[in-house]
Amino acid sequence: MTAHHFSRKKIFIIGILLIFAVYFFICYYIYSHSVYTDGVLIWDKPFAIHNDGTASMTLCYYVDMKEYSVPVETSLANANQKVIVRYFPNHPEKGKIYNRNDFWFLNMLWLILPIMLWSAFILSFMKDSAMLVFQTLPKKDKPENPI
């Protein structure tokens, strides 16, 4: 019989690494299964400026000689500019503006909640000296066929 001991620190670090691994796997899956094309942001509502400096615009792009127009809210600095559009092949009508920093790094803010929950779980339910022990049993030989 073999026993594996995991301290609170090891469990905490393993959990954080798993959260980041799942996050990057999901982002990579979306990134690799998306199709990219060029588009233009059209600011067609000049009075629709929000207090945070964003504005309601229309994202226009072509897929297979068909034009798509998607309403988006983005920074006023992007008005009437060329952008990269990301969409899934089976849903070209659901295009989104692709910005590497926003896609990969800004979305990391969503990791705050699972990291906080994981930290609260580990730090409140396990004592400093607590150990999580997994015991593995040796494999037994298969019984002979009684028939």
Contacts in CASP RR format, 6 or more apart in sequence:
PFRMAT RR
TARGET T0000
AUTHOR 0000-0000-0000
METHOD contacts of the structure
MODEL  1
MTAHHFSRKKIFIIGILLIFAVYFFICYYIYSHSVYTDGVLIWDKPFAIH
NDGTASMTLCYYVDMKEYSVPVETSLANANQKVIVRYFPNHPEKGKIYNR
NDFWFLNMLWLILPIMLWSAFILSFMKDSAMLVFQTLPKKDKPENPI
1 135 0 8 1.000
1 136 0 8 1.000
1 137 0 8 1.000
1 138 0 8 1.000
2 135 0 8 1.000
2 136 0 8 1.000
3 133 0 8 1.000
3 134 0 8 1.000
3 135 0 8 1.000
4 133 0 8 1.000
4 134 0 8 1.000
4 135 0 8 1.000
4 136 0 8 1.000
5 131 0 8 1.000
5 132 0 8 1.000
5 133 0 8 1.000
6 14 0 8 1.000
6 131 0 8 1.000
6 132 0 8 1.000
6 133 0 8 1.000
6 134 0 8 1.000
7 130 0 8 1.000
7 131 0 8 1.000
8 122 0 8 1.000
8 123 0 8 1.000
8 126 0 8 1.000
8 127 0 8 1.000
8 128 0 8 1.000
8 130 0 8 1.000
11 122 0 8 1.000
11 126 0 8 1.000
11 132 0 8 1.000
12 118 0 8 1.000
12 119 0 8 1.000
12 122 0 8 1.000
12 123 0 8 1.000
15 118 0 8 1.000
16 115 0 8 1.000
16 118 0 8 1.000
19 111 0 8 1.000
19 114 0 8 1.000
19 115 0 8 1.000
19 118 0 8 1.000
20 111 0 8 1.000
23 107 0 8 1.000
23 108 0 8 1.000
23 110 0 8 1.000
23 111 0 8 1.000
27 103 0 8 1.000
27 104 0 8 1.000
27 107 0 8 1.000
31 103 0 8 1.000
33 88 0 8 1.000
33 89 0 8 1.000
34 86 0 8 1.000
34 87 0 8 1.000
34 88 0 8 1.000
34 98 0 8 1.000
35 63 0 8 1.000
35 86 0 8 1.000
35 87 0 8 1.000
35 88 0 8 1.000
35 89 0 8 1.000
35 92 0 8 1.000
36 84 0 8 1.000
36 85 0 8 1.000
36 86 0 8 1.000
36 98 0 8 1.000
37 61 0 8 1.000
37 62 0 8 1.000
37 63 0 8 1.000
37 84 0 8 1.000
37 85 0 8 1.000
37 87 0 8 1.000
38 61 0 8 1.000
38 82 0 8 1.000
38 83 0 8 1.000
38 84 0 8 1.000
38 85 0 8 1.000
39 59 0 8 1.000
39 60 0 8 1.000
39 61 0 8 1.000
39 62 0 8 1.000
39 82 0 8 1.000
39 83 0 8 1.000
39 84 0 8 1.000
39 85 0 8 1.000
40 59 0 8 1.000
40 60 0 8 1.000
40 61 0 8 1.000
40 80 0 8 1.000
40 81 0 8 1.000
40 82 0 8 1.000
40 83 0 8 1.000
41 57 0 8 1.000
41 58 0 8 1.000
41 59 0 8 1.000
41 60 0 8 1.000
41 72 0 8 1.000
41 74 0 8 1.000
41 78 0 8 1.000
41 79 0 8 1.000
41 80 0 8 1.000
41 81 0 8 1.000
41 83 0 8 1.000
41 97 0 8 1.000
42 57 0 8 1.000
42 58 0 8 1.000
42 59 0 8 1.000
42 60 0 8 1.000
42 79 0 8 1.000
42 80 0 8 1.000
43 55 0 8 1.000
43 57 0 8 1.000
43 76 0 8 1.000
43 79 0 8 1.000
43 80 0 8 1.000
44 57 0 8 1.000
44 58 0 8 1.000
45 55 0 8 1.000
45 56 0 8 1.000
45 57 0 8 1.000
48 55 0 8 1.000
48 56 0 8 1.000
49 55 0 8 1.000
49 76 0 8 1.000
50 56 0 8 1.000
50 73 0 8 1.000
53 75 0 8 1.000
53 76 0 8 1.000
54 73 0 8 1.000
54 74 0 8 1.000
54 75 0 8 1.000
54 76 0 8 1.000
55 73 0 8 1.000
55 74 0 8 1.000
55 75 0 8 1.000
55 76 0 8 1.000
55 79 0 8 1.000
56 71 0 8 1.000
56 72 0 8 1.000
56 73 0 8 1.000
57 71 0 8 1.000
57 72 0 8 1.000
57 73 0 8 1.000
57 74 0 8 1.000
57 78 0 8 1.000
57 79 0 8 1.000
58 69 0 8 1.000
58 70 0 8 1.000
58 71 0 8 1.000
58 72 0 8 1.000
59 69 0 8 1.000
59 70 0 8 1.000
59 71 0 8 1.000
59 72 0 8 1.000
59 83 0 8 1.000
59 85 0 8 1.000
59 95 0 8 1.000
59 96 0 8 1.000
59 97 0 8 1.000
60 67 0 8 1.000
60 68 0 8 1.000
60 69 0 8 1.000
61 67 0 8 1.000
61 68 0 8 1.000
61 85 0 8 1.000
61 95 0 8 1.000
62 68 0 8 1.000
63 87 0 8 1.000
63 92 0 8 1.000
64 92 0 8 1.000
66 92 0 8 1.000
68 92 0 8 1.000
68 93 0 8 1.000
68 95 0 8 1.000
70 93 0 8 1.000
70 94 0 8 1.000
70 95 0 8 1.000
70 96 0 8 1.000
72 96 0 8 1.000
72 97 0 8 1.000
74 97 0 8 1.000
78 97 0 8 1.000
83 97 0 8 1.000
83 98 0 8 1.000
83 99 0 8 1.000
84 97 0 8 1.000
84 98 0 8 1.000
84 99 0 8 1.000
85 95 0 8 1.000
85 96 0 8 1.000
85 97 0 8 1.000
85 98 0 8 1.000
86 95 0 8 1.000
86 96 0 8 1.000
86 97 0 8 1.000
86 98 0 8 1.000
86 103 0 8 1.000
87 93 0 8 1.000
87 94 0 8 1.000
87 95 0 8 1.000
87 96 0 8 1.000
88 94 0 8 1.000
126 132 0 8 1.000
END
